[in-house]
């Protein structure tokens, strides 16, 4: 016996054959169009997913490269600071030596003048 819902369904939509092959045969023209559209959509979605994976891989690679470059830059900054400090020390040492030499030359000049 039909339940109330089944009867209501049949009144609204008519008899429907639930056998898969019969349903496909009944709607093969529309079904083919829908299948083609779904396959096209599926390919587009897959292409987008592939592009997304590629972009993410590129982004990850770029981030890794950026991190490596930042590390190199920090190392070079430290090296520059070290070399700058060495240069300042060298200049100070040179100035100290110059003052000593001038002092010695002054003494030698005084000694020659005296004697």
KAGIZI-V899450 format. One record per pair of residues at least 24 apart in sequence whose C-alpha atoms are under 7 Angstrom apart, sorted by the first residue. I is the first residue (numbers start at 0). J is the second residue. Records with the same first field share a line. If there is no record, write none. Layout:
# KAGIZI-V899450
I: J / J
This chain:
# KAGIZI-V899450
none
